[in-house]
Amino acid sequence: MIRVAVAGAAGRMGSTVCEAVSGAGDMELVGRADPALDTSVSQVLEEQPEVLVDFTLPSTVVSNAREALAAGIHVVIGTTGFDLAELSGLGGGASIFIAPDYAIGAVLMMQFAAQAAKHMARAEIVELHHDGKLDKPSGTAARTAELMGGEVPIHSVRLPGLVAHQEVILGDVGQTLTIRHDSIDRQSFMPGVLLAIRQVGSLTESPVVGLEKLL
Ligand SMILES: NC(=O)c1ccc[n+]([C@@H]2O[C@H](COP(=O)([O-])OP(=O)(O)OC[C@H]3O[C@@H](n4cnc5c(N)ncnc54)[C@H](O)[C@@H]3O)[C@@H](O)[C@H]2O)c1
């Protein structure tokens, strides 16, 4: 059994991760950290988890990771909107895994977009999310642009009713190509998060970024 603690456990993603971990036959949920639950990351680390999963805020994720790694606990990060460079050099004996998007369809969308960008003149990204999302552009859109080779304009839409959606539109003479992914339920992220929890302990380098590295 892998002992797992979740930071941001009262949030939209964190609460869904808690349910998924509780339902996984090979995992045990040993702590839920969240100011909304009056429980700090330090308190849940006392339960000696093997992995801390973080779906919190850009302003808290790095200090949470630092604290877990100092205690020799692996970290799986889903939080977006922070500078990954802040994690370099951290780790010691423990590893960090980060994915801007844990949905398999989004990983495929990013790969198809990177492939298409080599053959079409220009591209733009439209990312659409629920109105509670704090960062803009989304981590997925930023990562997609990076994989496509940089300088791709990103448009951000924030509206109630949306979950997480992205269109990559490529244009060339007389034609366009649209690649679209929709996460219509946060369950879409759970197989990827559980995979990361299972594999973070056997990474040979750290940090590792992107779910495609585990597939
Ligand atoms: N990687 C992915 O696949 C993916 C998918 C969806 C969302 N996200 C990202 O996950 C993050 C969380 O999104 P959300 O919609 O669940 O947000 P949310 O606001 O619903 O939840 C965040 C939670 O973190 C808690 N929190 C704040 N400071 C904390 C701390 N120091 N320690 C522990 N908990 C703390 C808050 O009280 C809140 O409950 C965002 O950065 C979002 O962009 C990533």
The ligand as a MOL file (V3000), in Angstrom:
LIG
                    3D

  0  0  0     0  0            999 V3000
M  V30 BEGIN CTAB
M  V30 COUNTS 44 48 0 0 0
M  V30 BEGIN ATOM
M  V30 1 N -2.4990 19.3660 -13.6040 0
M  V30 2 C -3.8040 19.2000 -13.8660 0
M  V30 3 O -4.2200 18.2570 -14.5610 0
M  V30 4 C -4.7790 20.1860 -13.2820 0
M  V30 5 C -6.1520 20.0560 -13.4950 0
M  V30 6 C -7.0150 20.9590 -12.8860 0
M  V30 7 C -6.5120 21.9610 -12.0780 0
M  V30 8 N -5.1510 22.0850 -11.9130 0 CHG=1
M  V30 9 C -4.5470 23.0990 -11.0260 0
M  V30 10 O -4.6890 22.6300 -9.6920 0
M  V30 11 C -4.7010 23.7540 -8.7960 0
M  V30 12 C -5.9090 23.6490 -7.8740 0
M  V30 13 O -7.0980 23.8140 -8.6380 0
M  V30 14 P -8.5360 23.7300 -7.9520 0
M  V30 15 O -9.5190 24.0590 -9.0110 0
M  V30 16 O -8.6810 22.4490 -7.1790 0 CHG=-1
M  V30 17 O -8.4290 24.9610 -6.9160 0
M  V30 18 P -9.2540 25.1950 -5.5790 0
M  V30 19 O -9.1680 26.6490 -5.2920 0
M  V30 20 O -10.6040 24.5470 -5.6550 0
M  V30 21 O -8.4050 24.3830 -4.4620 0
M  V30 22 C -7.1900 24.8060 -3.9200 0
M  V30 23 C -7.1740 24.3930 -2.4500 0
M  V30 24 O -5.8800 24.5960 -1.9000 0
M  V30 25 C -6.0550 24.9990 -0.5580 0
M  V30 26 N -4.8160 25.5900 -0.0370 0
M  V30 27 C -4.4060 26.8880 -0.0900 0
M  V30 28 N -3.1980 27.0140 0.5190 0
M  V30 29 C -2.8440 25.7710 0.9670 0
M  V30 30 C -1.7010 25.2700 1.6590 0
M  V30 31 N -0.6870 26.0630 2.0240 0
M  V30 32 N -1.6670 23.9410 1.9530 0
M  V30 33 C -2.6770 23.1270 1.5940 0
M  V30 34 N -3.7970 23.5620 0.9410 0
M  V30 35 C -3.8610 24.8600 0.6100 0
M  V30 36 C -7.2410 25.9620 -0.6400 0
M  V30 37 O -7.8250 26.1820 0.6590 0
M  V30 38 C -8.1610 25.2290 -1.5880 0
M  V30 39 O -9.0430 24.3480 -0.9020 0
M  V30 40 C -4.6920 24.9990 -9.7030 0
M  V30 41 O -3.3580 25.4690 -9.8080 0
M  V30 42 C -5.1820 24.4560 -11.0350 0
M  V30 43 O -4.7120 25.2180 -12.1560 0
M  V30 44 C -4.2980 21.2170 -12.5000 0
M  V30 END ATOM
M  V30 BEGIN BOND
M  V30 1 1 1 2
M  V30 2 2 2 3
M  V30 3 1 2 4
M  V30 4 1 4 5
M  V30 5 2 4 44
M  V30 6 2 5 6
M  V30 7 1 6 7
M  V30 8 2 7 8
M  V30 9 1 8 9
M  V30 10 1 8 44
M  V30 11 1 9 10
M  V30 12 1 9 42
M  V30 13 1 10 11
M  V30 14 1 11 12
M  V30 15 1 11 40
M  V30 16 1 12 13
M  V30 17 1 13 14
M  V30 18 2 14 15
M  V30 19 1 14 16
M  V30 20 1 14 17
M  V30 21 1 17 18
M  V30 22 2 18 19
M  V30 23 1 18 20
M  V30 24 1 18 21
M  V30 25 1 21 22
M  V30 26 1 22 23
M  V30 27 1 23 24
M  V30 28 1 23 38
M  V30 29 1 24 25
M  V30 30 1 25 26
M  V30 31 1 25 36
M  V30 32 1 26 27
M  V30 33 1 26 35
M  V30 34 2 27 28
M  V30 35 1 28 29
M  V30 36 1 29 30
M  V30 37 2 29 35
M  V30 38 1 30 31
M  V30 39 2 30 32
M  V30 40 1 32 33
M  V30 41 2 33 34
M  V30 42 1 34 35
M  V30 43 1 36 37
M  V30 44 1 36 38
M  V30 45 1 38 39
M  V30 46 1 40 41
M  V30 47 1 40 42
M  V30 48 1 42 43
M  V30 END BOND
M  V30 END CTAB
M  END
